[in-house]
Amino acid sequence: MGGNTIIYNDEQISRYLDHISLPRESRDLLHTPTRLHHPPNALKFLTSLQQHQLCTVPFENLSLHYSPHHSISLDPHHLYKKIVEHGRGGYCMENNCFFATVLRSLGFRLHSAGARVSFAAEGEDEEVYAGWSHMVNIVTLDDGKKYMLDVGFGNNGPIQPLPLDPQHSQVKGIKPAEMQLVYQNLSLNSDPDQNLWFYQHRNDSDAKWVPMYCFTELEFLPQDYEIMNFWTSQSRKSWFTTKIVVVRTLMRDEETFGSVVLIGGELKRRVEGKTEHLKTCEKEEERVEILEKWFGVRLAQEERAGIKGLVTELKS
């Protein structure tokens, strides 16, 4: 895996921006770096970039099921080919590692940090957290303000940069949902003076805040993610190895308005707080068709063959 200094060249960045259909208004800022990095412009640009990434590049763990090798690479050059050239997505560390390389290539100052996912994200005890298994990016703008950007959490994940500011952390999510960051101690910690940032989500303004994950501002290095990625992608205790999940955010007129989610063989669409069941796949052929129609993922024959014999295979 490469280091934190890898960047994509201008041609690669241009092709990526075409791939995610970034609006001309945002792309024009790239011609004048001083305008791009002026904090209000930078924040607007990052918001547009993040949302177009989420709407084009799905959160998915298909390589662990539909491939001959059943493994995940975090090499930035491999990720570029997978995401931009092959039209695929990835799970948290893939998408966020790729996005970090894009941001670095555009001249943004950032570092990546580790996160612990809350069991509450799966509807379980919100006081229990997994080990380091998620990745976020922290961007520092020219005025010194820091923002967390995450394009790899899937459903209920952030859809715009969130300020690392305890006094100004609550923002609108996909209507009617809301998001916020809270800076506090993890109840499991022995040291009460150690605080972390908690990303919380709620379905509407009347609902309870639910913690999705907590993260540190400590910079994690590529070798840290190698260890995290190995467990997440290879351990039979990791749900990524026993369940297929694909999530793509929906956008209309430059506004996010919902998401489409495939879990196993169940396809659902959530729009403005309401969930609609679209299809239950009974056969592999049906799921392969769903992946192309709803997520733009086209699997080669050798990739399709990779799922044979796995617990995630749909057997008619």
Secondary structure as GFF3:
##gff-version 3
##sequence-region A 1 316
A	DSSP	alpha_helix	10	19	.	.	.	ID=ss1
A	DSSP	alpha_helix	24	28	.	.	.	ID=ss2
A	DSSP	three_ten_helix	29	31	.	.	.	ID=ss3
A	DSSP	alpha_helix	33	36	.	.	.	ID=ss4
A	DSSP	alpha_helix	39	56	.	.	.	ID=ss5
A	DSSP	beta_strand	59	60	.	.	.	ID=ss6
A	DSSP	three_ten_helix	62	64	.	.	.	ID=ss7
A	DSSP	alpha_helix	76	80	.	.	.	ID=ss8
A	DSSP	pi_helix	81	85	.	.	.	ID=ss9
A	DSSP	alpha_helix	92	105	.	.	.	ID=ss10
A	DSSP	beta_strand	109	118	.	.	.	ID=ss11
A	DSSP	three_ten_helix	119	122	.	.	.	ID=ss12
A	DSSP	beta_strand	129	140	.	.	.	ID=ss13
A	DSSP	beta_strand	146	149	.	.	.	ID=ss14
A	DSSP	beta_strand	162	163	.	.	.	ID=ss15
A	DSSP	beta_strand	171	172	.	.	.	ID=ss16
A	DSSP	beta_strand	178	185	.	.	.	ID=ss17
A	DSSP	beta_strand	195	202	.	.	.	ID=ss18
A	DSSP	beta_strand	210	219	.	.	.	ID=ss19
A	DSSP	alpha_helix	222	234	.	.	.	ID=ss20
A	DSSP	three_ten_helix	239	241	.	.	.	ID=ss21
A	DSSP	beta_strand	245	252	.	.	.	ID=ss22
A	DSSP	beta_strand	255	263	.	.	.	ID=ss23
A	DSSP	beta_strand	266	271	.	.	.	ID=ss24
A	DSSP	beta_strand	274	280	.	.	.	ID=ss25
A	DSSP	alpha_helix	284	295	.	.	.	ID=ss26
A	DSSP	alpha_helix	301	305	.	.	.	ID=ss27
###
